[in-house]
Amino acid sequence: MGQFISVLAKRMGIMVLIVFLTACQIGQPLPNQDLVQKAIALQSSLIQPELSRQLHLNEKNMGEFQIHRLQITQQIPLTIQRLPAFRMQGTYDLVFKLGSHAIKCPQSSFDLYIQLQSEAKTWKLLRPNVQGWFSYLIE
């Protein structure tokens, strides 16, 4: 009987721990499609100077771009530099407007990292580099 109570107490302790850990994660915001769309737009604006150089265009003539039909296929929770983060993967349709022309890039893929900041109010786009991560506030 004493052994049964000991095993039962251990199992109850494990169940309480699982409920506690789950409750901690539930309290944190999760990335949504609007946030991911803003992160993709931010990432695109960060690579725009390089893209305009490769296309031999003036950055001012690059025009604007629009993101349509965003599909998140994977959302992997991570911890990066002791803060909660997510690796987000999926596809979207991208439309570049260059003057009167529109260039459509259907089913463009994305693979990005976003991180919730310590106060749990803002998110950052993370880009890996050789020394760690560059981070950019998602607005």
Backbone hydrogen bonds, N-H to C=O, Kabsch-Sander energy under -0.5 kcal/mol:
donor,donor_aa,acceptor,acceptor_aa,energy
5,I,1,M,-2.0
6,S,2,G,-1.9
7,V,3,Q,-2.4
8,L,4,F,-2.5
9,A,5,I,-2.5
10,K,6,S,-2.0
11,R,7,V,-2.4
12,M,8,L,-2.4
13,G,9,A,-2.2
14,I,10,K,-2.3
15,M,11,R,-2.4
16,V,12,M,-2.4
17,L,13,G,-2.1
18,I,14,I,-2.4
19,V,15,M,-2.4
20,F,16,V,-2.4
21,L,17,L,-2.6
22,T,18,I,-2.4
23,A,19,V,-2.3
24,C,20,F,-1.9
25,Q,21,L,-1.6
26,I,22,T,-2.1
27,G,23,A,-1.4
28,Q,25,Q,-1.0
36,V,32,N,-2.3
37,Q,33,Q,-2.6
38,K,34,D,-2.1
39,A,35,L,-2.3
40,I,36,V,-2.5
41,A,37,Q,-2.3
42,L,38,K,-2.4
43,Q,39,A,-2.7
44,S,40,I,-2.6
45,S,41,A,-2.2
46,L,42,L,-1.8
47,I,43,Q,-1.4
48,Q,44,S,-0.9
51,L,47,I,-2.4
52,S,48,Q,-2.9
53,R,49,P,-1.8
54,Q,50,E,-2.3
55,L,51,L,-2.1
56,H,53,R,-1.0
57,L,52,S,-3.2
61,N,58,N,-1.7
62,M,59,E,-1.2
63,G,60,K,-0.5
64,E,97,K,-0.8
66,Q,95,V,-2.3
68,H,93,D,-2.9
71,Q,91,T,-3.3
73,T,71,Q,-0.7
73,T,89,Q,-2.4
74,Q,89,Q,-1.9
76,I,87,R,-2.6
78,L,85,A,-3.2
80,I,83,L,-2.5
83,L,80,I,-1.3
85,A,78,L,-2.6
86,F,114,I,-2.8
87,R,76,I,-2.4
88,M,86,F,-0.7
88,M,112,L,-3.4
89,Q,74,Q,-2.4
90,G,110,F,-1.8
91,T,71,Q,-2.1
92,Y,108,S,-2.1
93,D,68,H,-3.2
94,L,92,Y,-0.5
94,L,105,C,-2.2
95,V,66,Q,-2.3
96,F,103,I,-2.8
97,K,64,E,-3.3
98,L,96,F,-0.7
98,L,101,H,-2.4
99,G,97,K,-0.6
101,H,98,L,-2.2
103,I,96,F,-2.9
104,K,102,A,-0.6
105,C,94,L,-3.6
108,S,92,Y,-2.7
108,S,105,C,-0.7
110,F,90,G,-2.4
112,L,88,M,-2.7
113,Y,126,L,-0.8
114,I,86,F,-2.5
115,Q,124,K,-2.6
116,L,84,P,-2.1
117,Q,122,T,-2.7
120,A,117,Q,-2.6
124,K,115,Q,-2.2
125,L,136,Y,-3.2
126,L,113,Y,-3.1
127,R,134,F,-2.7
129,N,132,G,-2.3
132,G,129,N,-1.1
134,F,127,R,-3.0
136,Y,125,L,-2.2
138,I,123,W,-2.4
139,E,137,L,-0.6
